[in-house]
Every structure is written in structure tokens, then in C-alpha cells.
Amino acid sequence: MKILVVDDQPPIRLSLKQMVEKLGYECILACDGEEALQVIDQRDDLNMLICDMHMQDIDGLEVLQNSKAINPKLPVVLMSDYSKDETIIEALRKGASDYLVKPFEMMQLESVIIQVEELFQNRAQIINNRHLINNLELNFEIPSQDLEVHKVQAILKNTLQIYSQISNKDLLNFTLTVEESMLNAHEHGNLELVSDWKEEFIGTSGETRFDITKKERLQNPTYAKRVVKIKLCINSRKISISIEDEGQGYPVNVIGSDATGKPFGMGLMLIKNLSDNIFFNESGSRITIEKFLPKKQNENTDS
């Protein structure tokens, strides 16, 4: 697998190259957006582009748009800072496959690469089975102590790939909102954790009050046995998913559309910006997310 890495800061570029190669992938470097587009234009063997959002000559959004014009099927992962989250929303809307927030660790980079790689490989191999069904419904009821978000996410993603008319770009955006909703139901709903606790560091261990309290409550049956309920519905017009917790609910009128600049609270902002419709029950303990589907769609389109 060949990954093109673009960053106009030499130390970061070198560090990324070392990380990518340690993960076992071949890394091609570009020092700015212009060079990156030249490489994309000249090579047809690239499997992924990882690009910094904010560069001097051509920024990441422009690289994203131009790369899609040259090679529409090349997955693009953009890197940014918490203080510039507004651009992440725009990038995802314009076809970015995923994003990384600096600074990030090798495990985070590996997770994003694997997720994007699997999505595009599976998409290319899928046989069109949509004609077999008119409606499809999946239901999950999972205690928080047993919830593994990535496993549920994988089931939902595979189901959507096979049985819906959703494009790769919209699939990535939709599953991102679903992941954030599951985490909110699990952490803030059932476990009643407070986002501000992520800024409270306890002792010298480097752990936050959020992390410590989460561990404690996963051992406490009062919180841990609360169930997350997930209902996915697919038909020819739309995809909808409802995610409900057994917590105290959420004041839904405070959800913002803009970034806060803090290293938390981004989940609901992403959900609001990347969904066609969102609905809450009266208490705020259940969210329903909708994505409308095109009437007809070329099976091979990725945008």
C-alpha cells in the first residue's frame, strides 16, 4: 500500500513518514500542495493521501478538491488542529474520507488508515444485492459494560455498503455521526460523564477525572448495566438510525453548529453538520439521524 503524505513543515513530514513506514506501508512525501497534486497526476498506484489542512501555498481543502478531480477514487485523510475544527466539517462534506487531529499517536493513524482502506476495498468487491429487499431493519440492545463501538460500527458499515445506495463519502460521514452518537449515549447518557472532566487532571498519572470516573462506573452495575438501544432502518429513500440510552437525557437546545476550540464537544457539532435530519425525543435520551438517498446512483461512484 502506497500512501502520499503532504505537510509543509519538514519535521512533521519526516515524523509522519517514520510512522507510516513503521506501520508497514510505503510512504511518498510531498512538501506542499502543488507537489502533491503533481504526484497524484503522475502516479496511478497511490492508495491514500494524508494531507495537512493548513499549508502556505495550497491548503488542504484545495488539495482535496483538485485530487478528486484528478483521481476521484483516491481516499483523502486531512490533518488539522482543534482550534480549526470548522474546516473539518467542510472537508468531510467535500469528500474527505476521514481526519486526524494533531498531535496524534501511531495507533490513531493506524486506525484511520485501516478503516479507510477496508472501506474502499470492500466497496470495490461488493455485489449489488439491493434488489433483494425493500426495507431492512437491524436492532441492537447492548449494556454499556459490553458495548464495543468499533464492532457495532463495522456491522452497520457493512450493512450500509451492501444494502443502501450511499456513496463512499456519505457513508464515511454517516458512520462518523453514528459513532459519535453511540459514544454520547454510552459515556454521557448511561455513564453520566461530564465533558469538562476531560480538562481535570488527577494526581501525577496524567489521567483525567473523565477517564478515572469512566473506569469506576463501568464497574458499577447502576451505570454499567444500562442499555444502549440502536435501530437501523434502510429503504430506497433514506437511511435512519436511532440511538437511545437509559440516562438522564440531554438539553438538546444547546447543540451548536460551530466549533468550540476545545478538545471535546465536537461530536454533537459533527452530527448536526453532517446529517440531513436529526430528531430527539422529549428528554434528549434518544437521537434519530437521517440520510436521504438518491433515486439512482452509479455503483462505482465515490463522491
C-alpha positions in Angstrom: 0.0 0.0 0.0 1.4 3.4 -1.1 0.5 6.5 1.0 1.3 10.0 -0.1 1.9 12.3 2.9 1.8 16.1 2.5 2.9 18.6 5.1 4.9 21.9 4.5 6.7 21.5 7.9 9.8 19.3 7.4 10.0 17.9 11.0 6.3 16.9 10.9 6.7 15.5 7.4 9.6 13.3 8.5 7.8 12.2 11.6 4.8 11.1 9.6 7.0 9.2 7.1 8.6 7.3 10.0 5.1 6.5 11.5 3.7 5.3 8.2 6.7 3.1 7.4 6.7 1.6 10.9 3.1 0.6 10.2 4.4 -1.3 7.2 3.2 1.0 4.4 5.3 2.6 1.7 5.4 6.4 2.1 5.8 9.0 -0.6 6.4 12.6 0.6 5.3 15.9 -0.8 6.5 19.2 0.7 3.4 21.2 -0.3 0.0 21.1 -2.0 1.4 21.8 -5.5 3.9 19.0 -5.4 1.2 16.7 -4.0 -1.1 17.3 -7.0 1.8 16.7 -9.4 2.5 13.4 -7.8 -1.2 12.4 -7.9 -1.4 13.4 -11.6 1.7 11.4 -12.4 1.1 8.2 -10.5 -1.9 5.8 -10.6 -0.6 3.5 -7.9 -1.4 5.6 -4.9 -3.7 4.1 -2.3 -4.2 7.0 0.1 -3.4 10.7 0.6 -2.8 12.1 4.0 -2.6 15.9 3.9 -2.2 18.8 6.3 -5.2 21.1 6.3 -3.3 24.4 6.6 -0.3 25.0 4.3 1.2 28.1 2.8 0.7 27.6 -0.9 -2.4 25.4 -1.4 -4.4 24.5 1.7 -5.8 21.0 2.3 -9.3 21.8 1.1 -7.9 22.9 -2.3 -5.7 19.8 -2.4 -8.8 17.7 -1.6 -10.9 19.2 -4.4 -8.1 19.0 -7.0 -7.1 15.5 -6.1 -10.8 14.4 -6.5 -10.7 15.9 -10.0 -7.6 14.0 -10.9 -8.3 10.7 -9.1 -11.9 10.6 -7.7 -11.3 7.2 -6.0 -8.2 8.2 -4.1 -9.1 8.3 -0.3 -8.1 11.6 1.3 -7.4 12.0 5.1 -6.8 15.5 6.3 -4.9 16.7 9.4 -5.9 19.7 11.5 -5.8 21.3 14.9 -8.7 21.5 17.4 -8.8 25.3 17.0 -9.7 24.9 13.3 -12.5 22.3 13.5 -14.7 24.4 11.2 -12.7 23.3 8.2 -13.1 19.6 9.1 -16.8 19.9 8.5 -16.3 21.5 5.1 -13.6 18.9 4.2 -15.9 15.9 5.1 -18.7 17.5 3.0 -16.3 17.8 0.1 -15.3 14.2 0.1 -12.5 13.7 2.7 -12.5 10.1 3.9 -11.5 10.9 7.5 -9.5 13.3 9.5 -6.8 13.3 12.2 -6.4 16.0 14.9 -2.8 16.9 15.7 -1.0 15.8 17.7 -1.9 12.2 17.2 -0.3 8.9 18.1 0.7 6.0 15.8 -2.3 3.9 17.0 -4.7 6.7 15.9 -3.0 6.9 12.5 -3.1 3.1 12.1 -6.8 3.0 13.0 -7.7 5.7 10.4 -5.6 4.0 7.6 -7.2 0.6 8.3 -10.7 1.9 8.4 -10.4 3.9 5.1 -8.5 1.0 3.4 -11.1 -1.6 4.4 -14.0 0.7 3.3 -12.6 1.2 -0.2 -11.6 -2.4 -0.6 -15.0 -3.7 0.4 -16.7 -1.2 -1.8 -14.9 -2.4 -4.8 -15.8 -6.1 -4.1 -19.5 -5.7 -3.2 -22.1 -7.4 -5.4 -25.3 -5.3 -5.8 -27.8 -7.0 -3.6 -30.2 -4.1 -3.2 -32.9 -5.5 -5.4 -33.4 -8.3 -2.9 -35.0 -6.1 -0.3 -37.5 -3.2 0.0 -36.9 -2.5 3.7 -34.2 -3.6 6.1 -34.2 -3.2 9.9 -31.5 -4.1 12.5 -31.9 -3.7 16.2 -29.3 -3.9 19.0 -29.7 -3.7 22.8 -26.2 -3.6 24.4 -25.4 -3.0 28.1 -22.7 -0.3 28.4 -20.4 -2.7 30.1 -20.4 -4.8 26.9 -20.5 -2.1 24.3 -17.6 -2.1 21.8 -18.4 0.8 19.5 -16.0 -0.3 16.7 -17.6 -3.7 16.4 -21.1 -2.3 16.1 -19.8 0.3 13.7 -18.3 -2.5 11.5 -21.7 -4.3 11.3 -23.5 -1.1 10.4 -21.0 -0.1 7.8 -21.0 -3.5 6.1 -24.8 -3.5 6.0 -25.0 0.0 4.6 -22.4 -0.8 1.9 -24.4 -3.8 0.6 -28.0 -2.7 1.0 -28.1 1.0 0.6 -27.4 3.5 -2.3 -25.0 5.5 -0.2 -21.7 6.7 -1.7 -18.3 6.2 0.0 -18.1 9.9 1.0 -21.6 9.9 2.5 -21.0 6.5 4.2 -17.9 7.8 5.9 -19.8 10.9 7.1 -22.8 9.0 8.2 -20.9 6.3 10.1 -18.9 9.1 11.8 -22.1 10.7 13.1 -23.3 7.2 14.3 -20.0 6.6 16.1 -20.3 9.9 17.9 -23.9 9.2 18.8 -23.0 5.8 20.3 -20.2 7.3 22.3 -22.5 10.1 23.6 -25.2 7.5 24.6 -22.6 5.3 26.3 -20.4 7.9 28.0 -22.7 10.9 28.6 -26.0 9.1 28.7 -25.6 5.8 30.5 -22.3 6.6 32.4 -23.3 10.2 33.1 -19.8 11.5 32.4 -19.3 15.3 32.0 -17.2 16.6 29.1 -15.5 19.3 31.3 -13.9 16.5 33.3 -11.6 15.9 30.3 -9.7 19.0 31.4 -9.3 18.0 35.0 -6.1 16.0 35.6 -5.9 13.9 38.7 -2.5 13.4 40.5 0.7 12.8 38.6 -0.6 9.8 36.5 -1.8 12.1 33.6 -5.3 10.6 33.8 -8.3 12.9 33.7 -11.3 12.9 36.0 -13.2 11.8 32.9 -11.1 8.7 32.4 -11.0 7.7 36.1 -14.7 8.1 36.6 -15.4 6.1 33.4 -13.4 3.2 34.7 -15.2 3.3 38.0 -18.7 3.5 36.5 -18.0 0.6 34.2 -17.6 -1.5 37.3 -20.7 -0.1 39.0 -23.9 -2.0 37.9 -26.0 1.1 38.4 -24.3 2.6 35.3 -22.7 -0.4 33.6 -25.9 -2.4 33.1 -27.8 0.5 31.4 -28.5 -0.4 27.8 -27.8 1.4 24.6 -30.5 0.7 22.0 -29.7 1.0 18.3 -32.2 0.7 15.5 -31.1 1.0 11.8 -33.7 1.2 9.0 -32.9 1.2 5.3 -35.2 1.7 2.4 -34.9 3.1 -1.1 -35.5 6.7 0.0 -33.4 7.1 3.2 -31.3 5.6 6.0 -32.3 6.3 9.5 -30.7 5.2 12.8 -32.0 5.8 16.3 -29.6 5.5 19.3 -31.1 5.6 22.8 -29.6 5.4 26.3 -31.1 4.9 29.7 -29.5 8.0 31.3 -31.0 11.3 32.4 -31.3 12.8 28.9 -29.6 15.8 27.2 -30.7 19.5 26.8 -30.9 19.3 23.0 -31.5 23.1 22.6 -27.8 23.7 23.4 -26.3 21.8 20.4 -24.2 24.2 18.4 -23.2 24.2 14.7 -19.7 25.7 15.2 -16.5 24.6 16.8 -15.8 25.5 20.4 -12.0 25.3 20.1 -12.0 22.7 23.0 -10.7 19.1 22.7 -14.3 17.9 23.4 -17.8 18.7 22.5 -17.1 18.2 18.8 -19.3 15.1 18.5 -22.7 16.8 18.5 -21.4 19.5 16.3 -20.3 16.9 13.7 -23.7 15.1 14.0 -25.6 18.3 13.4 -23.5 19.4 10.4 -23.2 16.1 8.6 -26.8 14.8 8.9 -29.7 15.6 6.7 -32.1 15.5 9.6 -31.7 14.8 13.4 -34.5 14.4 15.9 -34.6 13.9 19.6 -37.2 12.5 22.0 -38.5 14.9 24.6 -35.9 14.0 27.2 -32.9 14.0 24.8 -32.1 10.4 25.6 -32.8 9.2 22.0 -31.4 10.7 18.8 -32.6 9.8 15.3 -30.3 10.6 12.4 -31.5 10.6 8.8 -29.6 10.4 5.5 -31.6 10.8 2.3 -30.6 8.6 -0.7 -30.5 9.4 -4.4 -33.1 7.7 -6.5 -30.5 6.2 -8.8 -26.7 6.0 -8.3 -23.8 4.6 -10.2 -22.4 1.7 -8.2 -18.8 2.8 -8.8 -19.2 6.5 -7.8 -17.2 7.5 -4.7 -18.4 11.1 -4.3 
